[in-house]
Amino acid sequence: MIKKSLVSLVVRTYQAEKFIKAAINGAFNQTYSPLEIIFSDDASTDTTFEIIEKAVANYKGNHSIVVNRNDKQSGIGSHFNKIAFEIAKGDWIVIADGDDISLPNRVERLMDFADENIAAIHHNNFVIDENSTLIDYEENFENALTTLSKNNIEKTIKKGVRLRGATMCLNKKMIQLFGKLNDDIVHEDIVFAYRAQSFGKIVYINEKLIEYREHINSVSYNHDTQVFENYKKIKNRNANKLVSIYHQILNDNKVLKLSSSFLLELKNKNNLHKIDLLFFSNGAFELSFLLKSFFYEEAFKWIILKPYFFLKYYFKKDKKN
């Protein structure tokens, strides 16, 4: 009889008191064994952790349960690192957040495809709103897999291909090969996509195995009203995400071995993202009077900065010759 792999199902939580009970039940009801369920809370100030403690105390099932609470909020990168490198004992790590609901056969179906040469397994998902009502929305992650299989690592990074974190199952060997995420990382979906492509095979299961929650009050840009405050939040958040990914790529290059020309291209793009942070950070000068149609900011980049970086690169290249 083939020995089944130990799996760590991680439920990451922060301020999830409204939704955590359903996430807990989704974890408890998993049909796969052997299973380690890790509830890890990132210093919530609401009752999330108390709800977890009560549910775990009353649990009578066969799964192994681990509970962790961070002393202070650590963010996505540090929180994942603590779970993956200090807590999880499984050969595979399945990710869920405290507002998402794993279907009972989720881990079992993932393990049907597990193999030591596979870097990551991901699957389709339902989308629900804050009231747990199904949203008629489809995001085709099979296209992402096609892109990953057809392109090299540099093209994958350039295209920003991602695998949704809430649908991922990660090989512990891949995690250990690359090491910890940077503390400033705010979007691990893109990082795990290129890491998985570098490590080995990626498998996609076109089955909806989790209810992924979209929040109505998340920051969104209304193109009709062009509300500047929302726009500013989006630009700042997106720039933070891209700068942190750039830092992570540099750190991961010890494994990726990217070309020097591609790294220079990334560096130039990163400088543009830093300008976004200068313009749109919380303490930035109010620029709404300049950004009526949000044109000048892009024009500044393309008309002034792009030629500067091109000339800088050209003269540097010319000196070498």
C-alpha positions in Angstrom: 0.0 0.0 0.0 1.4 3.4 -1.0 1.8 5.8 1.9 -0.4 8.8 1.6 1.3 12.2 2.0 0.6 14.4 5.1 -1.1 17.6 4.0 -1.2 20.9 5.9 -4.4 22.8 5.2 -3.7 26.4 6.3 -6.5 28.7 7.2 -5.0 32.2 7.5 -7.1 34.8 9.3 -7.2 38.5 10.0 -10.3 40.3 11.2 -12.6 37.6 9.9 -15.1 37.2 12.7 -18.0 37.5 10.4 -16.9 34.6 8.1 -14.5 32.4 10.2 -17.1 29.8 11.4 -17.9 28.7 7.8 -14.1 28.6 7.0 -13.5 26.4 10.1 -16.3 24.0 9.2 -15.0 23.7 5.7 -11.6 22.7 7.1 -13.0 20.3 9.7 -15.2 18.6 7.1 -12.3 17.6 4.8 -12.5 13.9 3.7 -8.7 13.5 3.2 -6.4 11.9 5.8 -3.7 12.3 7.1 -4.5 16.0 7.4 -3.0 18.7 9.6 -5.3 21.8 9.9 -3.5 25.0 10.8 -5.5 28.0 12.0 -3.1 30.9 12.0 -4.3 34.4 13.0 -2.3 37.5 12.2 -3.1 39.4 15.4 -6.8 40.1 14.8 -8.3 42.7 17.1 -11.8 41.4 16.7 -13.2 38.0 18.0 -11.7 35.9 15.2 -9.2 34.1 17.4 -11.7 33.5 20.2 -14.1 31.8 17.7 -11.2 29.6 16.5 -10.3 28.6 20.0 -13.8 27.6 20.9 -14.4 25.6 17.7 -11.1 23.7 18.2 -11.9 23.0 21.8 -15.2 21.4 20.7 -13.7 19.5 17.7 -14.1 15.7 17.9 -12.7 14.7 14.5 -9.6 12.8 13.5 -7.6 15.6 11.9 -4.6 17.0 13.7 -5.3 20.6 14.7 -2.7 23.4 15.2 -3.5 26.9 16.4 -1.2 29.9 16.1 -1.7 33.6 16.9 0.9 36.1 16.0 1.8 38.6 18.7 1.6 41.5 16.2 0.4 41.8 12.6 3.1 40.6 10.3 1.6 40.8 6.8 1.4 38.3 4.0 5.1 37.5 3.6 6.1 37.1 7.2 2.9 35.2 8.1 3.4 32.7 5.3 7.0 32.2 6.3 6.1 31.4 9.9 3.5 28.9 8.8 5.6 27.2 6.1 9.0 27.1 7.8 8.1 26.9 11.5 4.6 25.3 11.8 3.5 23.1 8.9 4.7 19.5 8.9 3.0 18.5 5.7 4.6 17.5 2.4 2.0 19.8 0.7 0.6 23.1 1.9 -3.0 23.9 0.9 -3.9 27.6 1.4 -7.3 29.0 2.5 -8.2 32.4 4.0 -10.5 33.0 6.9 -13.4 34.3 4.7 -13.2 31.4 2.1 -14.9 28.0 2.4 -13.2 24.8 1.3 -15.5 22.1 0.0 -15.3 18.8 1.8 -13.4 17.0 -1.0 -11.0 19.8 -1.8 -7.8 18.3 -0.3 -8.7 14.8 -1.5 -9.1 15.9 -5.1 -5.8 17.9 -4.9 -4.0 14.8 -3.6 -5.4 12.7 -6.5 -2.9 14.7 -8.7 0.0 15.0 -6.3 3.5 13.8 -7.4 6.9 14.8 -6.1 7.8 16.4 -9.5 4.8 18.7 -9.4 5.4 22.1 -8.0 1.8 23.3 -7.6 -1.7 22.1 -8.0 -4.5 24.7 -8.4 -8.2 24.5 -9.1 -11.3 26.4 -10.1 -13.5 28.2 -7.6 -16.9 29.5 -6.9 -17.1 33.3 -6.1 -19.4 34.5 -3.3 -20.1 37.9 -1.9 -20.2 39.0 1.8 -23.7 37.4 2.2 -22.4 34.1 0.7 -24.5 34.6 -2.4 -23.0 33.1 -5.5 -21.7 35.7 -8.0 -21.9 35.0 -11.7 -18.3 35.4 -12.4 -15.7 33.3 -14.2 -11.9 33.7 -14.1 -10.2 31.3 -16.5 -7.1 30.1 -14.7 -6.7 27.4 -17.3 -5.5 30.3 -19.6 -2.8 31.1 -17.0 -1.6 27.5 -17.1 -1.4 27.6 -20.9 0.7 30.8 -20.6 3.0 29.2 -18.0 3.5 26.1 -20.2 4.3 28.1 -23.4 6.6 30.8 -22.0 9.9 31.0 -20.3 10.3 32.4 -16.8 11.1 35.9 -18.0 7.9 36.1 -20.2 5.9 34.7 -17.3 7.1 37.5 -15.0 6.7 40.2 -17.7 3.0 39.1 -18.3 2.3 39.0 -14.5 0.9 35.5 -14.7 -0.6 34.5 -11.4 -2.2 31.5 -9.7 -4.9 32.5 -7.1 -3.5 31.9 -3.6 -6.9 30.6 -2.3 -6.9 27.8 -4.9 -3.3 26.6 -4.5 -1.6 23.5 -3.2 2.2 23.9 -3.0 4.9 21.3 -2.9 6.9 21.8 0.3 10.1 21.0 -1.6 9.6 24.0 -3.9 9.0 26.3 -0.9 12.2 25.1 0.7 14.2 25.4 -2.5 13.4 29.2 -2.9 13.3 30.0 0.8 11.3 32.6 2.6 9.1 35.3 1.0 10.3 38.8 1.6 8.6 40.6 4.5 7.3 43.3 2.2 5.5 41.0 -0.3 1.8 41.9 -0.6 0.8 39.7 -3.5 2.1 36.1 -3.4 0.0 34.8 -6.4 2.5 36.0 -9.0 5.5 34.9 -7.0 4.3 31.3 -6.6 3.4 31.2 -10.3 6.9 31.8 -11.5 8.5 29.8 -8.7 6.3 26.8 -9.6 7.1 27.1 -13.3 10.8 27.1 -12.4 10.6 24.1 -10.1 8.5 21.7 -12.1 5.0 20.8 -13.4 1.9 22.8 -12.6 -1.5 21.0 -12.6 -4.9 22.6 -13.0 -8.1 20.9 -11.9 -11.1 22.4 -13.6 -13.4 21.7 -10.6 -14.7 24.3 -8.1 -13.4 23.2 -4.8 -13.6 26.4 -2.7 -16.0 29.3 -2.3 -13.8 32.4 -2.8 -15.2 35.5 -1.2 -15.1 38.9 -3.0 -15.8 41.9 -0.8 -18.0 44.6 -2.0 -16.1 47.3 0.0 -12.8 46.4 -1.6 -11.0 49.3 -3.3 -12.3 49.7 -6.8 -12.0 52.4 -9.5 -15.3 53.7 -10.8 -14.6 54.8 -14.4 -17.8 56.7 -14.6 -17.4 59.0 -11.6 -13.5 58.9 -11.5 -13.4 59.3 -7.8 -9.8 60.4 -7.2 -9.4 59.0 -3.7 -10.3 55.5 -4.9 -8.0 55.9 -7.9 -5.2 57.0 -5.6 -5.6 54.0 -3.4 -5.5 51.6 -6.3 -2.4 53.2 -7.8 -0.7 53.2 -4.5 -1.6 49.6 -3.8 -0.7 48.4 -7.2 2.7 50.2 -7.0 3.4 48.7 -3.6 2.6 45.2 -5.0 4.8 45.6 -8.0 7.8 47.0 -6.1 7.6 44.2 -3.6 7.4 41.6 -6.4 10.5 43.2 -8.0 12.4 42.8 -4.7 11.2 39.2 -4.5 12.4 38.4 -8.0 15.8 39.8 -7.2 16.0 37.6 -4.1 14.8 34.5 -6.1 17.3 35.1 -8.9 19.7 32.8 -7.1 17.5 30.0 -8.3 15.9 31.7 -11.4 19.2 32.8 -13.1 17.5 35.6 -15.1 19.4 37.5 -17.8 21.1 40.8 -17.0 19.2 42.6 -19.7 15.9 41.4 -18.3 16.9 42.4 -14.8 17.8 45.9 -16.1 14.3 46.1 -17.7 12.7 45.2 -14.4 14.8 47.8 -12.6 13.6 50.5 -15.0 10.0 49.5 -14.5 10.5 49.4 -10.8 11.7 53.0 -10.9 8.4 54.0 -12.6 6.5 52.2 -9.9 8.4 54.1 -7.2 7.2 57.3 -8.9 3.7 56.1 -8.5 4.4 55.7 -4.8 5.7 59.2 -4.7 2.6 60.5 -6.4 -0.1 58.4 -4.7 1.1 57.4 -1.2 -1.1 58.5 1.7 1.1 61.5 2.4 1.5 62.5 -1.2 0.7 66.0 -2.5 -2.9 66.2 -3.7 -2.7 65.9 -7.5 -6.3 65.6 -8.4 -6.3 69.0 -10.2 -3.6 67.7 -12.5 -5.2 64.3 -13.1 -8.6 65.2 -14.4 -8.5 62.4 -17.0 -5.5 60.7 -15.3 -3.4 61.6 -18.4 -0.5 63.7 -17.2 0.9 61.1 -14.8 1.2 58.6 -17.7 2.5 61.3 -20.1 5.2 62.2 -17.6 6.4 58.6 -17.5 6.4 58.1 -21.3 7.6 61.5 -22.5 10.3 62.2 -19.8 11.3 59.1 -18.0 11.2 56.5 -20.8 13.7 58.5 -23.1 15.9 59.0 -20.0 16.2 55.3 -19.2 16.7 54.5 -22.9 19.5 57.1 -23.3 21.1 56.0 -20.1 21.1 52.4 -21.3 22.3 53.4 -24.8 25.3 55.4 -23.6 26.2 52.8 -21.1 26.2 50.2 -23.8 28.1 52.5 -26.1 30.9 53.0 -23.5 31.4 49.2 -23.4 31.9 49.1 -27.1 
